[in-house]
Amino acid sequence: MGFKTGGASGSDEDLERAVLVAVDFGTRSKFSRAAGSAARASAARLDARGFESSIQELEHDAGVSRPGAALWAQAVPGLDVEESLAEFRELVSSAGGMVAAELIQRRDRPDPATLIGSGKVEEISGVAASVEADLVLFDHDLTPTQLRNLETALPCRVLDRTQLILDIFARHARTSEGKLQVELAQLQYMLPRLAGMGKTMSQLGGGIGTRGPGETKLETDRRQIQRRIDQLKLDLESVRRVRKQQRQRRESVPVPTVALVGYTNAGKSTLFNCLTGAGVLQSSKMFATLDPKLRAIELPSRRKVLLSDTVGFIRNLPHTLVTSFRATLEEVEQAEVLLHVRDASSTYGEEQKSQVEKVLGELEALDKPRIEVMNKIDLLEEHERLGLASRDDVAVSARTGEGMGALLAAIDRVLQSDPVIEAELRVPQQEGAALAAVEAGMVVHSREYEGNLVRLRVSGPASLVGRLSRFRRRDG
């Protein structure tokens, strides 16, 4: 799969041009009726007056004040028009393409043959030709039949939402494990759709929808793909065994894991870097992090925990990705505490939260202790920040470092393993190793000298206090 791109410095001419098609099988909003009426009038003017001029008239008629292509409103449950289209637009940008036009079809129910109906297919075909589009992207999953019919009727390649997300994952896969997982997800999605992928399969390596398992050709039969899927599952099972062995070695020393989870682009990697100084990739692009990262951090109690950065979730995350990335997401399953990082500046935060919880449910991780971390508070107005202060969430800015102390303290409160206990120790001054362990791993509340002894009142992890039990003062 993949968009052709000249990199960050490439011009618009280097990018593939995409027509975005949003589909809503719900209730029309007042805006959508106005926009739909204006769009129909504008569509009739496309051929005679040129795409750009008709787009300007459409925006004027629908009351849209925004540069770019046609906007037809979409009312996805939980998302308003702009937010839903903005998210889809971000996905295209993350795949390295540019949006040439945006359209929406509203229906009571999906059309079995084309999803959107034959009349709308003709309209999209005209728009795609007018803007010289390289592909048409649907913000909806297509059945094999729908994909085949749309590929036949439209003058360019056709991809659905899942294929676009799979492309972004393929673009960002760096490790051998990540590449295995992406290829498995792609092949599992591709297998039932081979009959409808004529244009895509014949143009491997030539654009979005063609990055990934490069050895597949149009003539590849199901048995060959199934054999490859079976081999990938075996390879990933080996990865899981190695990861399990690594986890068992970690568990021999009581260091609990805290996992970052959240919607894509909520700022998890930036927060990870802020807490650990690890310098992992942080990007505004969606799904910039695919491979789990683990770093040790110290809490105010002096306990050590491993912090794990994980892949972001998204609305309608393809199930093939959840299953293929099971090895990576085991860090979430095994974590003692989850930090649910949320974008405090998002206007559809509750929808994002529900989508994250949906995936956590698939991972059977909903019952784990969770701390909600409202990130990006530096983007909020003062009254919005005051509103967050009245909630139980931890408000932070990973970009500026604000709120990190409160977050670490919250983790300390929730963490149950290796609990913090208080003790009084009497350590001979010649026991340098014991004194060094106290300084390194405990909070010292008071220190007094009695001859050759150092009397210490401390609090620290029960495991460390236990190792120094011979120096512990016991009542009676």
N, C-alpha and C positions, 0 to 999 in steps of 0.2 A: 504494500500500500504506500501512499505518500503523495504529497503535493510536490511538484517541481518548485524549487525555491533557490534563489541565489544567496541565501543567508540573510543575516540581520541587515546587511547593507544593500540587499537586492532591491530593485525597483519594482513597481507594480507589474511591469511587463514580465518579470521573472516568475510571477505567481500564477497558479491556476485560478481561473475565474469560476465561481460557484454560484448557482441559483439555489437559495434556501427555500424549502417548502415546509411550512408548519401546518399541522393538521389538528383540528379541534372537533371532537365529537361531543360537544356540550352546548350550553346555552349561550346565545349571542349576547354580547354586551351592546350598549348603545353606540359605543365607539366603533365596534366591529361592523355593525350594520352600515354606519356612515362610510367607513373605510371600504367595506365590500362594494357598496354602491358606486363609490368614486372609482374603485379599482376596475370595475366592469366597464365604466365609461372610458376610463383611461386605456384599457386593453384594446378597445375598438380603434383607438387613435395610434396604436403602436406602429403599425406598418406605414401609415400615411405621414406621420409627423416625426417619427424617430423616437427612440427609447428615452433619451434624456429629457426631451421637452415634455413627453407625456408623463414622465415621473414627476416633473415639477408641478404639472397640473394635478396629478393625483395627490401630492402632498398638500397642495393648496385646497383642493376640494374636501379632503378628509381632515383638514385642520392639523396636519402633521408639520411640525417645524423641525426638520432634521435633515442634514445632508445625506446623500446616498440613494439607494434604490428603493423600490416600492415597499411600503410597510403595510401589511394587512394584519389587523390585530389578532392576537391569540390569547385566549383566556384559559390557560392551564390552571387546574385547581391548585390553589396555594401560591400561584405566581401571577403577577400582573403582566400586561402585554409586553412592556419594555423589558422586564426582567427575564421573561422566558426567551425572548428573541436575543437578548444580550448574552445569555448563557450559551445559546446555540452558536451565536456569532463568535464567542470566545473559543468554542471548540474548533471552529474553522481556523481561527487565527493560530491556535496551538498546533494545528496540523500543517500550518505554513501556507494557507491559501488566502484569497481575498473574496469578499462577498460582492457579487455583481448585481444581485437582485434578491429580494425577499418577498415571498408570497404566502398566503394562507388559504386553506380550504376548510370551510365549515360544513359539516354534514351531521345528520342525525345518527348515521351509522356508517362504518367503513364499506367501501365498495369491494366485493370479493376479488374482482379482476384487477383493479388498479389502485385501490385504497381511496382514491380521490374522485373517481368518475371520469368518463371519457371526455366530457366537455372541458374539464379542468386540465386534463392531459394535453389537449390541443392548445390551450392557452399557455401552459408552461412551455410547450414546444416552441411557440412563437416567441416568448420572452427569452428562452435560452438561445435561440438563433439570433435575436436582436442584440443581445449583449455578448455574443460570441463566447458562450459559456463552455467550459471544459467538462463540467459535470453538474448534476442536479443532486442536491442533498436533501433527504427527508428527515425531519425531526420526529421520526416514528419508525418502528420496525416494520419491514416489509416481508410478506410471505414469499416463498419461492415462486409461486405463480405471479404475484404482483410484480416482483422484481423482473421476471422474464418479460411480462407484458410491457412494463415501463421501458425496459431496455430496447424493446422493439419499436416503441412509439416515439421515443425522444431522440434528438440528434446527438446526444452525448452520453457519457457514462452516468450511471445511477447508483447512489449509495444511500443506505439508511443510517439511522443514528448509531446503531451498534457498530457498523463497519467503520464509521468515523472515529468512534472511541477506540476501537481496536487499532486503527491506524496511528492514533496519538500514542498509544501504548508501545507500538512497534517503533515509533520514532524515538521514544525516550528510553527504551530498553538498553542497558549498558552491560550488565553482567550476563554470563552464560545462563544462569538460572532465570533471569528476567526474560531473556530471549526465548528460552524453552517454554515458559509460561504463556508468553504472547502467541507463539506459534501454535501451541495447543488450542488456545482460545479461538484463534483465527480458523484453524482447520475444523474444529467442532462446529463453528458457525457456518463455514463454507460447505460442509459435506452435504446437507440437504438442499443446498441452493445451486449446485453445479449446473443444472439445466438452465438456470436463469442468469448465468454470469458470462455470457458470450463475450461482450465487449471488454469486461474487466479481465477475464482470464486470458484474452488474447493480447493484452497490453501490460503484462507483468513488468514492473519496474518503471512504468511510464507515468505514474501519477497516483493520486490518492485512490485507495482501494486496491493498489497493486504492490504495496510494500509488504514484506513478510516472508512467507515460505516461498522463496524464489524458484524452487525446483518444480512447483506445480505448474502444469500447462493445461490448456483447454481439454486435451485428450486424456488427462489423468482420470482414471476410473475410481470408483468408490473404494475398491479393495486396496488400492495403493495408498489412498489417503487414510483409510482405516488402519492399515499397518503402521503408518507414520504416527497416527494418534496413539496407538498402543505402545510404540517405542517411546514417545514423549512421556507417556504416563509412567513407564518404567524408569526413565531418567529422572523424572521429578520425584518418584518414590525414593530413589537413591539420595536425592537432595534432602528429602524429609528425614531420612535415616541419619544422615550426617548432621543435620540441624538438631535432631533429637539427642544425638551423642554430645554435641556442643552444649545443649541445654542441660543435660545431665551433669556434665562437668561443672557448669556454672552453679547448679543446684547443690553441689557438694560443699560450696561455700555459700552461706545464706545471704545472697544479694537479690532482693526482689526486683521484678521488672515493672516499669510504668510505661504504658504505650500511649502515644499520641494518635488520636483518631479524629476524623472530621471531614467535612465537605472539601472537595478539591479547591485549592486556592484560598483556604481559610487562614493560611499563614503557619502551618505546622512546621515546615522546614526552617522558617525564620525563627520560630520559637525554639526549635531544637538547637539551632546555632547559638541563640542568645543564652540558653541554659548551659550548654556544653562547650561552646567555643570551637565546635567541630569543623565549621567551614564547609558544610555540605551544600550542594546546589540549592539555591532558593530562587524561585522564578515566579513571575506572575502568570506564566503559562500553566494551563491545566495539566495535571498528572505529571509534574516535573519529577516527582519522586516515585520510583517503582520498587526499588530494592530496599529492604529494611536496613536501618542504621542503628547501631547500639553504642551508647557511650555512658560511662559512669558519671554520676553527679552526686554531690554531697548535700544532704538536707540540713536544716538548722540544728537538728538533734545530733548531728555528726554521723547519722546513718548513711550508708552508701546505697544507691539504687541504680539500676540500669535503665536508661531512657531510650525508648525505641521509637523511631520515626517510621511511619507506614504510608502506604499508598492512600490517596484521597478517594472519597466516595462521591457519587453524583446521582442526580435524579435518573431513575431507570437504568442503573448500572447493569450492564449485560450480565446475565447469570453465568455465562461461559467464563467471564472474567473472575467472578467470585470463586467458582470451582477451580479454575486453572491456577489462581493465585492463592490456593489454600495453603501451600507451603510457606509463602511469605506471610500470610495473615495468621499463621500459627502463633506469631508473637503477640497478637491481640488476644488469641484464645488463652495463652499461657500467662498473660500479664495479671498482676495482682490488682492494679488500679489503672483505669483508663482516664486520660485527659481528653475530654471532648472539646476540641478547639473550634470555636465558632467565630464567624466574622461579625463583629458587633455593628459594623457599618452597613450590612446587607439589609435590604428592605423585605426580604423573604426568608429571614433567619429561621422561623418556625418550620417552614417547608423543608429547608436544608436539614434541620435537626431531625425531622421525622424520617427523611431518607437515610441519614446515618444510622438511626436506630433500626431501620428496616434491615440494613446490611448486618448490623450487630446481632440482630435476631437470627439471621441465617447462620452466623458464626456461633450461635448459642453463647453469646457474651453479654446479653442484656442484664444479667443478674450481677455482674461485677460492679464493685464500687466505682462510681464515675464522678469526676469533677468537671463541671462546665466552665470552660475558660473563654471569656469574651475578649477576643483579640481585636486589634486595630482600633483601640479607643482613641488613638491620636487623630483619627479621622472624624471623630464625633464633635458636635457642638457641646458647649458647657452644660446646657440643660439635659442633653442626652446622657452625658456622663453622670450627672447627678441621679438620673433615673436608674442607671445600672447600680449605683451605690446602695440602693434599697433592696437589691436582690441578693440571693445566696451565692450567685456565680462569682468567680474571681475575674476581675477586670484587669487586662494587661495590654501593653503595647510591645510586641516582640521587636518592633523596629527601633523603639527608643529605650527599651529595657524597663519601662515603668511597670510596676506591679509584680516583678519577679520574686521579691521577698515574700509577698503575700501568697503567691502560688506555691513556693517551696514549703511554706508553713502549712498550707492546706494539704499538700501531699503528706507531710509529716503526721497530720491529724488523722488522715484516712487510713494510712498504712498500718496493717495489723501484724505482719510478720516481723519477727525480731523486735518486739516492743521496747520502747524506751523505759528504763527503770532508774530510780535514784539509789545511790549507795554511798556509804562512807568507807573510804579506803585508808589503810595505814601502810605506806610503802617505804621500806628502807631506802635511804638515799643511794646506796650502792646498786640498787636494782634499776639500772639505767634503762633497760629494755622495757620494763613495766611502766616506768614513768613516761617514756616516749610513746608507748601505746595509749596511755591516758591522754596525753596532749594531742595525739593524732586523731583519736576516735571518740572522745567524750567532751562534754561541756563541763568545765570546772567552775563550780559555783563559789568555792572557798578553798584556801590553801593555808595551812599552818604547819610550823615546824616544831617538833617535840624531840629534842636531842637528835638522834640519828634517823628519826622517822619523819615522813612527810604525811600530814593528815589532810586528806582531800575529801570534799563533798562534791560528788559528781552525778551527772545523769548521762546515760548512754545506752547503746544497744545491749539487750540482755545477753547476746552471744559474747560480747567483749567483756561485760561485767563477769560473766561466768568464767572466762579464761583467767581473770584476775581474782577469782574467788578466795584464794589463799591470803590475799591482803585485805579482804573485806571484814569490816567490823560488824559483828552480829550482836544484837541486844541479848543481854543475859549472859 
